[in-house]
Each structure stands twice: as structure tokens, then as C-alpha cells.
């Protein structure tokens, strides 16, 4: 397995103007990561920056295994779903330009007035079309366990199996399962054969006045990001599950806590990731 860094881990310093896109690449390489995960939210000039990113990654020896976008196909209006699908196709095109073999996607968010079954059908239909488009460029879509449509392992598997394409696989987010009341190692076991990317994330309980990142689960408990190995997620058990399955892909660090990331949290997480990967 290989260690990558999601730019989302540095959301606070990016928003504070401490780091731009090329600065992120420099930071990732200097810190010791082998690859990076870029997100569409961080472009300021997509067309102009794509060749700059490719040149900088090549110069630094960084791999770019995944490009991430945020999609929401739980939309009753067909034109709105078409717009989301157009965004996914554009994401595929960008991933292809970057040379990233994976495109991270979401399913969407439940709407109170509509049933899960209705939304499930919309998600499957759109992802089937998206997977067919992605396959033409040699891109694999990776569906993240996120939200209440594809939050649990059984929901992720049901969507992937309903789409029925090798161009749709799982992005196993190790922390998000806690938000839907599922044990992360059990979820990893249930999805191990479908995993094409891992978001390595640890969570811990948050106080009601937690600043910055805080996430509420289905019963109202609050969570926030933790240093890898210092939170509630049994990452060693997940690692063992993936190893038994033969997974040799990327662990993309997604730190979502309130410890200063540049000098403190991210380097500590990388050290813990390396320790996790020791035989």
C-alpha cells in the first residue's frame, strides 16, 4: 500500500491563504508522501492549472492516483440530475488530463419528501451512465461511503452491484462508517473485494462547542478528526482486512481535525501511516 495526501486535509491553511495548489504539492513531497489527491473545489484556474500541476508532480516525483469531485444524484428533477451527470463527465475528463486513474464520487443526500428507493434508482441510473463514460477513458469511479444513501457498506455494495460495471468501485472511507452507526472493520470486511481506494481517516468524539470540523451521527453524537491511530477507528484491523484481500492500492490521508495540520497533525499522521504499514 502507498501513502497519499488529500488536499482536503489542509483545508484550513488553504482557506487562510497559507497554501495554494502548487504549494500543496511541494508540501506533500517535502513531508514524504508518495502521491496526492486533488479536489475540484481547489481550482482557481482549472484550464491553466492542470498543466502546471502535471509538471510540478513530475518534477517532484509525486503520483496522482485520484481526483475527487462531489456529486449529488438524489435530485427529483431530471434536468438537475443531468447537470450532475455533466459535472461527473467533466470530472472524468479532468482526471484523464491529470493522468489520475480514479475519480471519487458521492451518491447524494436524502430529501425528506422522497423515499430511499426513489433516490436509489436515480443514483444507480446516473452512476451507470457515468461508469460507462468513465470506462471509455480508462477511468474508474470510486464511490465513497458518505451520507445516508451510500453511508453503510450494504448500501455501497447494493449500488455497485446494481450498476454492474467494473468502472465503479468503492472508496473506503475508514471514518465515515461511524456516522451511520456501523463498525468500520466490519464494513471494510463487507466491502474488501470492491475497494479501489482508501480514505484513511480517524475520528474521535467531539464536544458540543467543537470548533472547525465536527460531524453529527444518526443519533446526534458529534465526532471530529483525530490523528491516525489515536481515535476510535481500529485502523490496524482494517489494514489487516485489506491485506488479506490483497489490496495494494493507495491510502489517501484525509485529516479532518482541529490540530494545526501543516507542522503538527499531518506529519504525525504520516508517521502513524508508515507504522501501520510495517510488516
PyMOL commands that set and color helices and strands:
alter all, ss='L'
color gray80, all
select helices_A, chain A and resi 7-15+21-31+40-42+46-60+78-98+116-135+153-163+176-180+184-194+235-245+261-277
alter helices_A, ss='H'
color red, helices_A
select strands_A, chain A and resi 2-6+35-39+63-68+102-105+140-144+168-173+195-200+202-205+215-216+222-226+250-253
alter strands_A, ss='S'
color yellow, strands_A
deselect
rebuild
show_as cartoon
